[in-house]
Amino acid sequence: MIRLLPVLLLVLPLAARADAPPPPSVAAKSWLLLDVTSGQVIASQSPNERVEPASLTKLMTAYLVFTALKEKKIQSTQAVNVSERAWKMGGSRMFVEPRKPVTVEELLRGMIVQSGNDATVALAETVAGSEDVFAQMMNKEAARLGLKDTSFTNSTGWPDPKLYSTASDLGRLAAALIRDFPEQYAAFYSTKEFRYNNITQPNRNRLLWLDPNVDGVKTGHTDAAGYCLIASAKRSDRRLLSVVLGTASDSARAQESQKLLNYGFQFYDTVRLFETAKPVGTVRVWKGAENEVGAGVRSDLYVTVPRGEADKLKADFVSQQPLVAPVSAGQPVGSIRVTLDGKPFGEYPAVAMQNVPVAGFFGRLADTVRLWFK
């Protein structure tokens, strides 16, 4: 019997693995184009180079604030008394005042739309009591999300030698925020302007005005980081995300991001290989109350391929052997090996679709004997 190999996911950009038009030239220090629907990187340049993330850091702050709201540790209508430390923050500001209570929702809009450092620190202090403790929470969450080359020291992205990330990690973070908090993402990140304290400020993401498919996500800028933008666009049921770091100007980051999004939508397709509820195969179960179990995917399995290449995809199910009861629903029981035009493309986990309890004494005994001859 064929044994299960370790699960392999795509680790190289699609443009480097398949016969597709090369990506456009992008005037940025590092960049990445991700298909959020499939989770595949379409193209990239220096995606693992550590850089200063500037205000892109606020994506993690938002992720933790949304988590606190979901867990009902704070409320969106909750009034926050702004600390003097938050009030005195430099850089981009919402213009909160220390003796004027402001709600969590207003602070979120100030952080996301206006990129207010004062609003961001106020949120961090509301969730964790202090920004230092909040930074520890940020790093813990970064580890959970698999951000291997990211370190946070503050909630805002204020320059610090120990604050860094990569295009790859920032793309993963932005995709997680969109996936885990779709309602909050839709409610906040497409907002074009926000008025607070009689001051109206526009969202710095120019693509919200230039491309009707773009609905977020975040800009960033410092002298060291250059002009940065993570942008996401959705056409039909497909979502792409671009990460562009270290461009020369505000207009350049929008232009380079637009190039990447257009390239991904024009030259690549995303197709669904398997649905969650449908089996991809069956696996023999030893010493179980049932002799076999259906194998499927945890969630719909999508792959991204060059346009017109979908008919060249082939998927083979490889079972794990021997599989001995008890088997729990969701337990890995095999893998799905995908090829494109006969070349290895990716390998994805297959899981048991139902529980299989242990058989009775005689059933276990019979299978024990059978296994001796395997």
Helices and strands as residue ranges (DSSP letters): H 14-17, E 30-35, E 40-45, G 54-57, H 58-70, E 79-80, H 84-87, E 102-103, H 104-112, H 117-128, H 131-144, H 167-180, H 182-188, E 193-196, E 199-202, H 207-210, E 214-222, E 226-235, E 238-247, H 250-267, E 268-274, E 281-286, E 292-296, E 301-306, G 310-312, E 313-319, E 323-324, E 332-340, E 343-352, H 361-372
